């Protein structure tokens, strides 16, 4: 995966929108660091006052004014004052740290919330082809786990890195001002610690990416098995799927163990360098004190300064390690945001309410560079007609519906709705005026009421009952214990195949659109229920254009016309009576289903 700078543009944009919160947090951090610096400085003054007899020389000017002959400062009073000042400095430092954490958390959560909303909205606009080629488990992880990684980075790691930077900026000048030799001794190994941490970050970043990808594969396996658990059990493939999961889990565990070993090596070596730095401060400071180049108070102060610097800089390794994970997460999120959206290739025109006339003129379409799925397709449908579409598997029937719904765009030819060129009409407006039920019924893990009203959110209960009755599912729902409030599980797992088809049909019918597209919708219902549904659909004959992809002659019998598709082209069209008297696919289909032929090999060859 590419982690070039443009992958971070989205993060910069989001942070910039909350810049005042981040600036406020940075200022609070600066003040907190300043008060932290004061604590060992106050200790230095107190220790030097107690240790040295010449208090006039050792007290700073702002404190020396209180040390007069009439009211000399005693060691006890200086220690009490120092203790109080340490308490005040600590409290103020804590308050500013609290303010820093509050502002940082508020800024981060606002940033992450905006990113989640942007990511989710973008997924709904991504091209159909991209989603078809992507693993849903991987996309889910990018929208959840990677977002959480980024949130931790913004809330914790960025602030800790900022704290270290501020400490260095604030403390180093003050330390050099107090004593140059001791400052050099206190910081001589800090560049080594930083460079070691930085190189470690660069090396471990690729491993973080591999661990993340291995986790995505595990997530995909689990999700597929949860949604397809019935298929796995039906084919008795539990052992096969468990072995597949174990293999992925083994790969993930090995990568994660390698990552933990690298982290352990880093912490042990960085600890060694930090303790060496602390030892240099103790030894070097003692030598300077012995040679009267450093006061005892300053010696203890520099021990405190060194501790305040060395451990945060050493901790910088962890923050940079987390930054490695965040960099990978940002890149993975940005890949989703960079995914191509559905594009409007032509200037859009206002779309009136459709009547339902459809015309295909020399339309061709192919997926990528493959053989054309549709080739020079020509037909026209009058508003209000009922059209049945039949043909062998792979003839391009479902692709025809995808083009009408603008899920795919045709590469050549012309498609018009009421005379308007389809690709000049906004996708959203086209879909709002079409009701479609695709080949595989999909239901949400919600109540039946919510699933049906998903087709028309403002629909009344009466409209819901009417659409359910037309779909021959109202009586079935009424027999459930909780009726329309029954929750049906993910993808409607608690319903039979026929029940799912009828519920999704009810959801489509409640929309009441001028064009209705049904893709093999009644394949899982019995003949009596099928005739009941077809009868209900024909009550709107002349008011609604109805196109039905089917393999059942019983459905074709009530159609105004039948389109026969083969190899992406229109092989024949006409009424039922016309087509059964014409040699071809439909005549053979009629013969098989009417019982006039029982040649099994011929039925297989038709691939119906």
N, C-alpha and C positions, 0 to 999 in steps of 0.2 A: 504494500500500500504506500502511496505517495504521501509524505507528510510535509510537503512544500509550504511556504509561507501563506499561500492563498487559502490553505485549510484553516487558518486561524482568523480569517476575515470576519466570519460570523461571530466569533467570540469578541473580537475588538468592537464590532458594531453594537453588540448587546451591552458590553461594559460601558461603552461611550454613552449609551442611553441612560445609565445610572451613575454617571461620572461624579456627580456631587456627593452621592453617598460614599463612593470609594475615596474621594478626596477628603471628606470629613473623617473617614476611618483612618486614612494615612496621617492626618494631622493629630488625631487622638493618639495614634501609635507613637508619633514623634514626642509628644508631651509625656507619655508614659515612659518612654526610654530615657528622657531627661531626668525624670524623678528617680528612676532606677539608678542612674549614674550618681545622683546626689547621696544615696545611702552610704556607699563606701567612702565618699568624700567627707561626709559628716563624721564617720568613724575615724578617718585620718586626723581630723582636727582635734577630736576628743583624745585620741591616743597620744598625739604629739604634745598636747597640753599637759597630760598626766606624766608622761615620760620625761619631758624636758623641764628643767627648772627655769629656764629663760622664757617665760610665757610671752613676754612682749614680742620676742622675735618669732615665736612659733604661731601665734594667733593671727588669723587673717584680719585685714583692716576692718571689715564690717563687724567683727566680733571684738576687736581690740578696743573699740571706743567704750565698751562697758567695763574694761579692766583698768580702773583708776585707782589712785592711792586711797581715796576715801571709801571705795567699794570694790575691792579686789575680788576677782572671780576665783572661787575655790574649785578644786578638782571635782568635788561632789556636785557643785552647781553646773559645771561644764558637762559632766556625764549625764546628769538629769536632763539638761537642755538638749544634749545630743540625742538621748533616747527619745525625747518628745519629737524632735525634728525628724528622726528616723521613722517614727510612727506616722507623722503627718505626710512625709514624702511617700511612704509605703501606701497609705490610704489614698492619696491623690493619684499615685501611679496605678493603683488598682481601679480607681474610678475611671481613669482614662482608658485603661485596658478594657473595662466593661463597655465603655462607650464605643471603643474600636470594634469589639466583638459584635455589639448590637448593630452598628451601622454596616459592618461587613456581612453579617447574616441577612440583614434586610436587603442589601444590594444583591447578594448572591441569590437568595430565593426569588427575588423579582426577575433577575437575569435568567435563572433556570426555568421559571414559569413561562417567560416569554419564549424561550428556546423550545420548550415542550410544545407549546401552542403552535409555534411556527413549524415545527417538525411534523406534528400530526396533520395540520392543514396541508402541508406540502405533499404528504403521502397520498392524500385524496386527489391531488392534481397530477401525480406521476403517470407517465405513459403506461398503458396496459402491458406492452411488451416487456418493460423493465420489471414490473411486478411479477409477470409470469416466469421470468428467469431467476428470480430471487427466492431465497429460502425465507419463509415467514419467521422462523425461529431467530434467524440472524437479524432481521429487521426489528423484531420485538426486543432483542437484547440491546441493539443500538438505541432504541427509544427508552429503555429502562436502565439497564446496568451501566451503559456508557454515560448516560445522563447523570446517574448517581456518582460515578467516578469524577465527572466534571464538577459536580456540586461540591464534593469533598475538596477538590483542588481549589476551587474559588473560596470556599469557606475557611479552610484550614491552611493548605499549603501556600497559597498566595500571601496570606497574612503573615505566616511564619517567615517566608522569604523576605517580605517587606520589613518585618521586625528586625531580621538580621542585617539587612541593608541599612536601615535607619540607625541601628546600634553602631555600626561601623562608621557611618557618616557623622554621628553625634559624638561618639566617644573618642575616636582616634585623634581628632584635632585637640581635644581637651587633654588627652593623655600626653601627647607630644608637648603641649604647653606646660604641663606639670613636670615632666622629666623625660627627656629624649632617650637616654640610654636604656632606662627601664621600659619605655614603650617599645623599643626595638626588641628587647629581650622577651617582652610579653607577647609579641606578635610575629616573631621570626618564623614560626612554623605554620602560621595561618594560611599563607599562600599555598603551601603544600596540601593542607587539609582541603582547601577549596578546589584545587586542581584535581586532586584525587577523587573528590565527590563529583566533579564535572565529567571527568573521563568515565567514571562508573555509570553516570546517567546516560552518556552517549552509547555505551556498550550494552546496557540493559534494556534500552528502548525497544530494540528489535525483538528481544525475548518477551517483553510485555505484550507485543503485538501477537506473537505466536500463541501465548497463553490465552489471550482474548479470543482469538479465532478458534482455538480448541474448545473453549467454553461455549462459543456460538454453535459449534457442531453438536455438542452435547444437548444444548437447549433445543435445537431443531429435532434431534432424535426423540427427546422426551415429548415435545409438542406433537410430533407426528404420531407417536404411539398413543397419546391421550385421545387425539381426535379420531384415530383409526383403530381403536382398541377392539371393536367388533370384527374388523377385517382380520386383525392379527389372531384373534381367538378362533374365528371361523376356519382359518387355514392352519391352525395349530402351530403358529410360528413364534410362540413366546420365547422358546430357547434361542431361535435365530436372532430375534430382536435383542434379547439379553446379551448374547455374544457380541452383537454389533455395538451395543451400549458399553459393554465391558472394554472393548477395544478402544473406543473413543475415550472412555474414562481413564484407561491406562495411559494413553497418550497425553491426556490433560494432566494426570498426576505426575508423570515423568517431567513434563515441562515445568510444572509448578514446583516440583522438588528442586530442579535445576535453578530456578529463580530464587528459591529460599536459600540454597547453598551460596549463591552469589551475594545475596543480601547478608548472610552470616559472615562471609569473608570480608565484606566491606565494613560491617560494624566492628569486627574484631581489630582490623588494621587501623581503622579510624580512631578507635579507643586508644590503641597503642600510641598513635601520634599525639592525641590530645593529652594523655598522661605525660608524655615526654615534654610537651609544651608547659604543662603545670610544673613539672620538675625543674625546667629551665627558669621559670619565674621564681620559684623558691630559692634555687641556688644562686641565680644571678642577682636577685634582690638582696639576699643575705650578704653577698660580697660587696654590693654597693653600700649597704648599711654599715658594714664593718669599716669601710674606707670613707665613711662620712659623706658619701655622695647621695644618700637617700635617708630620709627620716624613717623612724619605725612606723609612724602612722601612714606615711606614703607607701611603705612596704606592704602593709596589710591592705591598703586601698588598692594597690596594683594587683594583689592576689585576687581581690574581688573583681576588678576590671577584667583581668584575664579570664576568669571564670565566666563572666557575662558575655565575653566574646567567643572564646574557644568552643564552648558547648553548642551555642546556636549555629556557629559556622560548621561544626561537625554535624549537627542536626540537618544542616543544609543538604547533606547527602540524601537523607530520607526524603526531604521535600523535593529534591530533584528527581529522586526515584519515582515519587508520586507524580511529579511533572511528566515523567516518561509515560506513565499510564494515562495521564490526562491528554498528552499529545496524541497518543494512539486513539483515545476516545474521541477527541475533537476531529481527528481525521476520518474516523468511521462515521461520525455524525454528519460531517461535511459531505461525505460521499453520498449520503441519502439526500441532502439538500441540493447537491449538484446533479441529482438524477433528473433526466429530461422530463419536463412537464408536457401535458397535452397542449399542443400549439394550435392556434387559429391561423391557418396559412393564408387566408384571404380576408379582405375587408368585410367586416360583419355588417349585416343589414337587420333592421328591425323585423321581428317575426310576429305576424298576427296569429290569431287562433286558427289552427289548421282544420281543414275539412277532412283530409285523409287521402288525397290523391298522391300516388307514388309512381315514379317513372325511372327506370334504369336504361341508360343508353350507352352501349359499348363499354360497359364497366369492366375493368380488370383490376385485380389485386393479388399480391403475393406477400408472404411473410419473408422478410429479409431477401436473400438471393435464391430462395427455393422456387420450385416450379409453381406457376400461378395457381392460386386457389380458385379464383374467378377469372374467366377469360371471355371478353366481348359479350357480356351478359346484357340481354335486352328483354324488357317486358314493361308493361304499364298496368296499374291497378286504379280503378275508379274509386272515388270516395264512397265509403259504406259497403264495399264489396267484402265477401268472405273468401279468402284464398287459402287453399291447402297446398303445402309444398312437400313433395316426396322425392326420394332418391336414395341411392346406396350411401353407405358410410364414406365420408371424405369427399362428397360431391360439392361441398361448399355452402350447405344450407345454413348452418349456424354462423358462418362468416358473413352471410348476407344480412343477418340480423345485427351482427356487430357493426357493420357499416351503417345501417340505418340508425343505430343508437350512437353513432360517432365514437364507438370504442376503438374502431380502426378507421383510417382514412384511405379511400380508394386512390390508386395511383394514376388512373386514366379513365376517360369517359365522363359521364354526367349522371348524377342522381338528383332528382328534384322532388320536393314536397310541395304540392299545390303550386307548382311552377317555380318555386324558389330553389336555387342551387344549394344542395345540402351543406357543402363545405364553406358556404358563406353565412351560415346560420350558427349562432353560438351553441356550443355543446350543451350547456345547461338548459337553454330554452328548448332545444330539440328533445332532450330527455324528459323535461317537464310535461311535454305534450305526447309522450309515448308511454304506454304501459308495457312492460316486458317481463317475461318469466323465462329465465334461461334454463338450459338443460338440467343442470344440477341444482335442486332447490336448496336454498340457504336460509336458516333461521337463526336469530340471535338468542343468546342465553337470557331470555327475558320472559315475561308473561305472554300468553297468546294475544291478549288485547294489545300489548305494546308492539308485538310483531305485525299484527294486521294493520294497526293504525300507523305503522311506519310508512305505509304507502301514501297516507294523507293524514298528517299530524292533527289537523283541525276537524277531522271527520267526527260525526256524532255516533253514539252507540247504535242508533237506528240504521245509519249507513253501514256500520260494521256488520250488523245482523243481516242486512240485505246482501252485502258482498259475500258473506259466509254462506248464506243460503244458496246463492248462485253457484258457489264453489262446492256445494254439497257437503259442507263440513260443519254447519251450524248445529245440527242435531248431535253430531259426534262430540263437539265441544261441550254442549249442554249436559252430556252424560258424565263428563269429568267432575270430580269432587268439587273443585274450585272453579269450574266453568272457564270463563275467559281470563280469569286471574291465575290459571295454572301455569307454573313455570316449567319450561320444556327442556332445560339443560342446553349445553353447548351444541350448536348445529341441530337442535331439535332431536337430540338422541333418544328422548323418551317416546317419540312418535314413530309410527310405522312409515314406510316409504310413501304409501298412498296418502296418509294423513298429512305428511310434510308437503306433498305436492298440492294438496287442496288448501292448506293454510297459506302457502305462498301464492296460490292463485287468488285467494280472497284478498291478500295484501295488494295484488296487482289490480284487481277489479275495483277496489275501493277508491282508486285514483281517478277513475272515470275520464279517460283520455280519448281523443279522437282516433288514435291508432293503437291497436293492441297486438303485441307480438308474443306468441306462445311457442316455445321450442320443446317439442316432444313432452308436453306438460302432463299428459294423461297416461303415460306409459305404465304407471304403477297402480292405476285404479281399475276396478272391475268394469265389465261392459255396461251393466245397469247404471252405475254411477257416472260413467263416461257419457251415456246418452242423456242423463239428467243435466250434466254440466253443459253439454253441447246445446241442449234445448234452451238453457238459461242464457247462453251467449247469443243465440240467434234471436232472442227477444229484442236485441238492439240492432238487428239487421237493417242496414240502410243508414244508421246513425253513426256507426263506428266501423272503421276499416279493421278487419280482423285477418291476420296472417298466422297460420298454424303449420308448424313443421310436425309431421306425423308419419308413422309407418302403418297406421290402421286405416283400412278401407272404410270402416264405419264412420270415421271422422270426415273422410273425403266426400262421402255421399251427400252431405249437407252443404258442401262448399259451392259457391257460384262458379269458381274455376279451380283447376288443379294445375300447378306448375311442376313439371318433372325435371329435376336437375341431375346431370351426370358429368363428371370430370370438370366441374366449375362452369358448365354451360347449360343453357336451357335446352333440354332435349325434346320436350314436347309441352304443350299446354292445351287445355280444353276442359269440357265438362267430363263428368264420370262416364257418361254414356259414350261420348266421343272417344275417350282414351281406351276403354275396354275393347273397342272395335278396331283399334290401331295397334299393330304389333310393336312391342317395346317393353320397357321396364314396367309400366303401370299395368299393362295387360297381364304380364307374368305375375305381378304382385296380387292382382285380383284373382287370378286362377288359383294361386296357392292358398290365399285366405278364404276363398269361397269353397274350397275343398274339391275343386275340379282336377287338381294335380296333387300328388303326394310324393313327388320325386324329391327326396331329401337332399340329394347332392345339388340339385338345382337351387333349392332354397338357401343352402350354404353359399353357393356361388353368388347369389344376389346380395349377400352380406346385409340383410335387412335386420 
